[in-house]
Amino acid sequence: MTMGPGEPPLVTQTGPKEKIRGAIYCGMMLLSALLGSMYILFPLFPLIFLKPTWWRKIVDRMVGFWLVLPSGLMEIIFGVKVTVTGDKVDHADPALMIMNHRTRLDWLFYWNCLFRMDPWLLISEKITLKGILRFVPGAGWAMGSNAYLFLQRSFIEDKSRITKMLEYYAKTGDSYQVLLFPEGTDKCPIATARMIQFAEEKQLKQYEYVLHPKTGGFVLMVQKMRELGYIKYLYDVTVAYNDAIVQSEVDLIKLGATPKQVHFDVRKISIGDLPASDEGLAQWLTALWKEKEERLRRFYTQPIEKRMLDTHADSEIFELKENSRIIQTLIVVAWVFVTAFWSYFWCFYPLQGFWFLFVFSVFVGAQYAYGGIEWLAINASQWRENKVEQSPARAAQ
């Protein structure tokens, strides 16, 4: 059994209109990301070596600006309604955000959530995600340039990667909010089957709405961020889908299907309220996920037209204000216009194919030589830092 009682059905069939709409949407996302990487991010490439801090700040803002496009089109084209309740995420403070992972589109809808709270959060959010996504031309290059944390889903392999990336975040001097899915993967049929087997072997309670969380990565991130003095709050995010489940990006592309209503509730927790020990943190996360399972059970047992995630007494409701909607629409239009211009430029100006091959070779070369463009940037930043530290010693000599 892969669907919890009361959960909406998994979308498996749609009509021609929806399929065309999905193809247009996904084509626009991939094309704008590819051309943006070629004509915006790659020309900024020298800053990695000359001005690493400029590279980080400019890329953060450019990618954050682009994130309004996919999240905005979700509302404009598909009519997705996002309900956001709870506590506001503060972009000025470094934090860890943890969320249940029902579908592979959770992070996409979460951008709509953050935009309602504070558009600046699209600039300061960093995401942990599957390592294979780095190889998607354009989109993978942009995510790597934006210093997203690609994981291999093996704690032994990821431990060093997580540690170095958190150190890099802290050294930039900017406050980032890092999104982690403690379950490690979305609750797809394969993951659910594995969870059932795992729970049976460990004699754990069988969950119906979440997967049992993996505590190792969570504990490592909290303790490392504490060590760096780079965490003030933890945000517990719960996502629920009211009317439909669209499991993956493939379904979005092939079917053009999206849920019409997505619910988020965010709870702000002071880092000082979390246990100090590794064992205590692991137990805390396990207990939180048990509570999340019950919260989702209460959500899905409500009549579909009345479904709301339960909230605490001081909870806020974050709606998309008219001014924000206008800004969102203008940004979407701007990206569509720029992408159309780039496409015209590509088609009618010579040598663009050679430019693409050059860009492709550099990004792919960085992946194979350094593990990704983000690690090249980290190495360059460290090199600059070491050079500055050595300068006084050289001057003294």
C-alpha positions as CSV (number, residue, x, y, z in Angstrom):
1,M,0.0,0.0,0.0
2,T,1.5,3.3,-1.0
3,M,-1.3,5.8,-0.4
4,G,-2.3,6.7,3.1
5,P,-6.0,6.5,3.9
6,G,-7.8,9.7,2.7
7,E,-4.9,10.8,0.5
8,P,-6.0,12.1,-2.9
9,P,-5.4,9.8,-5.9
10,L,-2.2,9.7,-7.9
11,V,-2.7,11.3,-11.2
12,T,-2.0,8.9,-14.0
13,Q,-4.1,10.1,-16.9
14,T,-4.9,13.6,-18.4
15,G,-6.3,15.0,-21.6
16,P,-4.4,16.5,-24.6
17,K,-4.9,20.0,-23.3
18,E,-3.1,19.2,-20.0
19,K,-0.3,17.4,-21.8
20,I,0.3,20.3,-24.1
21,R,0.3,22.7,-21.2
22,G,2.8,20.5,-19.3
23,A,5.1,20.3,-22.3
24,I,5.1,24.1,-22.7
25,Y,5.7,24.6,-19.0
26,C,8.6,22.2,-18.7
27,G,10.0,23.3,-22.1
28,M,10.1,26.9,-20.9
29,M,11.8,25.9,-17.6
30,L,14.5,23.8,-19.3
31,L,15.1,26.3,-22.1
32,S,15.3,29.4,-19.8
33,A,17.6,27.5,-17.4
34,L,19.9,26.4,-20.3
35,L,20.0,29.8,-22.0
36,G,20.4,31.6,-18.7
37,S,23.4,29.4,-17.9
38,M,24.9,30.2,-21.2
39,Y,24.3,33.9,-21.4
40,I,24.2,35.0,-17.7
41,L,26.0,32.5,-15.5
42,F,28.9,31.5,-17.7
43,P,29.9,35.1,-18.5
44,L,30.2,35.6,-14.8
45,F,32.6,32.6,-14.5
46,P,35.8,34.7,-14.1
47,L,34.4,36.0,-10.8
48,I,34.9,32.6,-9.3
49,F,38.7,33.2,-9.4
50,L,38.9,37.1,-9.3
51,K,36.1,38.0,-6.8
52,P,34.6,34.8,-5.2
53,T,32.3,36.8,-2.9
54,W,30.9,38.7,-5.9
55,W,30.3,35.5,-7.7
56,R,28.3,34.1,-4.7
57,K,26.2,37.2,-4.2
58,I,25.4,37.8,-7.9
59,V,24.6,34.1,-8.6
60,D,22.4,33.9,-5.5
61,R,20.4,36.8,-6.7
62,M,20.1,35.8,-10.4
63,V,19.0,32.3,-9.6
64,G,16.6,33.5,-6.9
65,F,15.2,35.9,-9.5
66,W,14.7,33.0,-11.9
67,L,12.9,30.8,-9.3
68,V,10.0,33.2,-9.6
69,L,9.4,31.9,-13.1
70,P,8.6,28.2,-12.4
71,S,6.8,29.0,-9.1
72,G,4.9,31.8,-10.7
73,L,3.8,29.9,-13.8
74,M,2.5,27.1,-11.5
75,E,-0.1,29.6,-10.3
76,I,-0.6,31.5,-13.5
77,I,-0.8,28.5,-15.9
78,F,-2.0,25.7,-13.7
79,G,-4.0,27.6,-11.2
80,V,-2.3,26.0,-8.2
81,K,-3.5,27.5,-4.9
82,V,-0.9,27.4,-2.1
83,T,-2.1,27.8,1.5
84,V,0.7,28.8,3.9
85,T,0.3,29.0,7.7
86,G,2.6,29.0,10.7
87,D,5.7,31.0,11.4
88,K,7.6,33.3,9.0
89,V,11.1,32.1,8.0
90,D,13.5,34.9,8.6
91,H,15.9,35.4,5.7
92,A,18.4,37.4,7.9
93,D,19.2,34.4,10.1
94,P,21.0,31.2,9.1
95,A,18.7,28.2,9.7
96,L,17.9,24.6,8.9
97,M,14.5,23.8,7.3
98,I,13.2,20.2,7.4
99,M,10.2,18.9,5.5
100,N,8.4,15.7,4.8
101,H,8.9,14.5,1.2
102,R,5.6,13.3,-0.2
103,T,6.5,14.0,-3.9
104,R,9.5,15.0,-6.0
105,L,7.8,18.3,-6.6
106,D,7.7,19.4,-2.9
107,W,10.6,21.8,-3.4
108,L,8.9,23.4,-6.4
109,F,5.8,24.3,-4.5
110,Y,7.9,25.4,-1.5
111,W,9.2,28.2,-3.6
112,N,5.6,29.5,-3.8
113,C,5.4,29.2,0.0
114,L,8.6,31.2,0.5
115,F,7.6,33.9,-2.0
116,R,4.4,34.5,0.1
117,M,6.5,34.9,3.3
118,D,9.3,37.0,1.9
119,P,10.6,37.0,-1.8
120,W,14.1,37.4,-0.4
121,L,13.9,33.8,0.8
122,L,14.2,32.6,-2.8
123,I,17.7,34.1,-2.8
124,S,18.8,32.8,0.6
125,E,17.4,29.3,0.4
126,K,19.7,26.4,-0.3
127,I,18.4,22.9,-1.1
128,T,19.8,19.4,-0.5
129,L,18.9,17.2,-3.5
130,K,19.9,14.1,-5.4
131,G,23.3,14.1,-7.0
132,I,22.1,12.9,-10.4
133,L,20.3,16.2,-10.9
134,R,23.6,18.0,-11.3
135,F,23.9,16.4,-14.8
136,V,20.7,18.1,-16.2
137,P,22.1,20.6,-18.8
138,G,21.2,24.1,-17.8
139,A,19.1,23.4,-14.7
140,G,21.9,21.3,-13.1
141,W,24.5,23.9,-14.0
142,A,22.4,26.6,-12.4
143,M,21.8,24.6,-9.2
144,G,25.5,23.9,-9.0
145,S,26.4,27.5,-9.5
146,N,23.9,28.4,-6.8
147,A,25.8,26.1,-4.4
148,Y,22.9,23.6,-3.8
149,L,24.0,20.6,-1.9
150,F,24.0,17.5,-4.1
151,L,23.9,14.3,-2.1
152,Q,24.6,10.6,-3.1
153,R,22.2,9.2,-0.5
154,S,25.1,7.5,1.3
155,F,26.0,9.0,4.6
156,I,29.6,7.8,4.4
157,E,30.0,9.5,1.0
158,D,28.0,12.6,1.9
159,K,29.5,13.4,5.4
160,S,32.5,15.2,4.0
161,R,30.4,16.9,1.3
162,I,27.9,18.3,3.9
163,T,30.6,19.5,6.2
164,K,32.6,21.4,3.6
165,M,29.5,23.0,2.1
166,L,28.2,24.2,5.5
167,E,31.7,25.7,6.1
168,Y,31.5,27.4,2.8
169,Y,28.0,28.9,3.5
170,A,29.3,30.2,6.8
171,K,32.4,31.8,5.3
172,T,30.4,33.7,2.7
173,G,29.1,36.0,5.5
174,D,25.6,35.6,4.1
175,S,22.7,33.9,6.0
176,Y,21.3,30.9,4.2
177,Q,18.4,28.7,5.1
178,V,19.2,25.1,4.1
179,L,16.3,22.8,3.2
180,L,16.8,19.1,4.2
181,F,14.4,16.2,3.5
182,P,15.3,13.8,6.5
183,E,13.5,11.0,4.8
184,G,16.1,11.0,2.1
185,T,13.7,10.5,-0.8
186,D,10.1,11.1,-1.8
187,K,7.4,8.7,-0.7
188,C,7.1,6.9,-4.0
189,P,6.0,3.3,-4.3
190,I,9.5,2.0,-4.3
191,A,10.6,4.0,-1.2
192,T,7.3,3.0,0.6
193,A,7.9,-0.7,0.0
194,R,11.5,-0.3,1.4
195,M,10.1,1.5,4.4
196,I,7.6,-1.2,5.1
197,Q,10.4,-3.8,5.0
198,F,12.6,-1.7,7.2
199,A,9.9,-1.1,9.7
200,E,9.2,-4.8,9.9
201,E,12.9,-5.7,10.4
202,K,13.3,-3.0,13.1
203,Q,9.9,-3.6,14.7
204,L,8.9,0.0,14.1
205,K,5.5,1.4,13.6
206,Q,4.3,1.3,10.0
207,Y,3.7,4.9,8.8
208,E,1.1,5.7,6.1
209,Y,1.8,9.4,5.3
210,V,5.6,9.7,5.9
211,L,8.8,7.6,5.7
212,H,10.9,6.9,8.7
213,P,13.5,9.7,8.8
214,K,17.2,9.1,8.5
215,T,18.8,10.7,11.5
216,G,22.5,10.7,10.5
217,G,22.4,13.6,8.1
218,F,20.1,15.7,10.2
219,V,22.3,15.2,13.3
220,L,25.5,16.0,11.3
221,M,24.0,19.2,9.9
222,V,22.6,20.5,13.2
223,Q,25.8,19.8,15.1
224,K,28.1,21.3,12.3
225,M,26.0,24.4,12.1
226,R,26.1,24.7,15.8
227,E,29.9,24.4,15.7
228,L,30.1,27.1,13.1
229,G,27.7,29.4,15.0
230,Y,25.7,29.3,11.8
231,I,22.2,28.4,13.1
232,K,19.6,30.3,15.1
233,Y,16.5,28.5,14.2
234,L,15.2,25.2,12.9
235,Y,12.0,25.3,10.8
236,D,9.7,22.3,10.7
237,V,7.8,22.3,7.5
238,T,4.8,20.0,6.8
239,V,3.4,19.7,3.3
240,A,0.1,18.1,2.3
241,Y,-1.8,17.8,-0.9
242,N,-5.5,18.4,-0.9
243,D,-6.9,17.1,-4.2
244,A,-4.3,15.2,-6.2
245,I,-0.8,13.6,-5.9
246,V,1.6,14.2,-8.8
247,Q,4.6,12.1,-7.8
248,S,7.5,13.3,-10.0
249,E,8.8,15.8,-12.6
250,V,8.2,13.1,-15.2
251,D,4.5,13.2,-14.5
252,L,4.5,16.9,-14.7
253,I,6.2,16.8,-18.1
254,K,4.2,13.9,-19.6
255,L,0.8,14.6,-18.1
256,G,0.8,18.3,-17.5
257,A,-0.8,17.5,-14.1
258,T,-0.5,19.4,-10.9
259,P,-2.5,19.4,-7.7
260,K,-4.9,22.4,-7.4
261,Q,-4.3,22.9,-3.6
262,V,-1.1,22.5,-1.7
263,H,-0.8,23.2,2.1
264,F,2.3,24.2,4.0
265,D,2.6,24.8,7.7
266,V,5.9,26.1,9.1
267,R,6.9,25.9,12.8
268,K,9.9,27.9,14.1
269,I,12.0,26.3,16.8
270,S,14.9,27.9,18.6
271,I,18.1,25.9,18.2
272,G,18.5,26.1,21.9
273,D,15.4,24.1,22.4
274,L,16.9,21.1,20.6
275,P,18.8,18.4,22.5
276,A,22.6,18.9,22.7
277,S,23.7,15.3,22.1
278,D,23.7,13.3,18.9
279,E,21.5,10.7,20.4
280,G,19.1,13.3,21.7
281,L,18.8,14.9,18.3
282,A,18.1,11.6,16.7
283,Q,15.4,10.8,19.2
284,W,13.9,14.3,18.8
285,L,13.7,13.9,15.0
286,T,12.1,10.5,15.3
287,A,9.5,11.9,17.7
288,L,8.8,14.8,15.4
289,W,8.2,12.5,12.5
290,K,5.8,10.5,14.6
291,E,3.9,13.7,15.4
292,K,4.0,14.7,11.7
293,E,2.4,11.3,10.7
294,E,-0.5,12.1,13.1
295,R,-0.8,15.6,11.8
296,L,-1.1,14.4,8.3
297,R,-3.6,11.7,9.4
298,R,-5.8,14.4,10.9
299,F,-5.5,16.5,7.7
300,Y,-6.6,13.7,5.4
301,T,-9.5,12.5,7.5
302,Q,-11.1,15.9,7.1
303,P,-13.7,16.5,4.3
304,I,-11.7,17.5,1.2
305,E,-13.3,21.0,1.0
306,K,-12.3,21.7,4.7
307,R,-8.8,20.3,4.8
308,M,-6.3,22.5,6.7
309,L,-3.1,21.6,8.6
310,D,-3.5,22.2,12.3
311,T,-1.6,25.2,13.6
312,H,-0.5,26.7,16.9
313,A,-2.0,29.6,18.7
314,D,0.2,32.3,17.2
315,S,0.2,31.0,13.7
316,E,0.0,33.4,10.8
317,I,-1.7,33.0,7.4
318,F,0.5,34.1,4.5
319,E,-1.4,35.1,1.4
320,L,-0.1,36.4,-1.9
321,K,-0.8,40.1,-1.7
322,E,-1.9,42.1,-4.7
323,N,1.4,44.0,-5.0
324,S,3.4,40.7,-4.7
325,R,1.2,39.1,-7.4
326,I,1.9,42.0,-9.8
327,I,5.6,41.7,-9.1
328,Q,5.4,38.0,-9.6
329,T,3.6,38.4,-13.0
330,L,6.1,41.1,-14.2
331,I,9.1,38.9,-13.3
332,V,7.5,35.9,-15.2
333,V,6.8,38.1,-18.2
334,A,10.4,39.4,-18.1
335,W,11.8,35.9,-18.1
336,V,9.6,34.8,-20.9
337,F,10.6,37.8,-23.0
338,V,14.3,37.3,-22.3
339,T,14.1,33.6,-23.1
340,A,12.4,34.4,-26.4
341,F,15.1,36.9,-27.2
342,W,17.8,34.4,-26.4
343,S,16.1,31.8,-28.6
344,Y,16.0,34.3,-31.5
345,F,19.6,35.1,-30.9
346,W,20.4,31.4,-30.9
347,C,18.6,30.7,-34.2
348,F,19.7,33.7,-36.2
349,Y,23.2,34.6,-35.1
350,P,26.1,32.4,-36.1
351,L,28.5,30.5,-33.9
352,Q,26.0,29.9,-31.1
353,G,26.5,26.2,-31.4
354,F,30.2,26.6,-30.8
355,W,29.4,28.8,-27.8
356,F,27.1,26.1,-26.4
357,L,29.8,23.4,-26.9
358,F,32.3,25.7,-25.1
359,V,30.0,26.3,-22.2
360,F,29.0,22.6,-22.1
361,S,32.6,21.5,-22.0
362,V,33.5,23.9,-19.1
363,F,30.5,22.9,-16.9
364,V,30.9,19.2,-17.6
365,G,34.6,19.5,-17.1
366,A,34.1,21.1,-13.7
367,Q,31.8,18.2,-12.8
368,Y,34.4,15.6,-13.6
369,A,37.4,17.5,-12.4
370,Y,36.0,19.0,-9.2
371,G,32.6,17.3,-8.6
372,G,30.7,20.3,-9.8
373,I,30.9,24.0,-10.4
374,E,30.1,24.6,-6.8
375,W,33.2,22.7,-5.7
376,L,35.3,24.7,-8.1
377,A,34.0,27.9,-6.5
378,I,34.7,26.5,-3.0
379,N,38.2,25.6,-4.0
380,A,38.8,29.0,-5.6
381,S,37.5,30.7,-2.5
382,Q,39.8,28.7,-0.3
383,W,42.7,29.4,-2.5
384,R,42.0,33.2,-2.3
385,E,41.7,32.9,1.5
386,N,45.0,31.1,1.8
387,K,46.7,33.7,-0.4
388,V,45.4,36.5,1.7
389,E,46.6,34.7,4.9
390,Q,50.1,34.2,3.4
391,S,50.5,37.9,2.3
392,P,51.5,39.3,5.7
393,A,54.0,36.5,6.2
394,R,55.5,37.3,2.8
395,A,55.6,41.0,3.5
396,A,57.4,40.3,6.8
397,Q,60.0,38.3,5.0
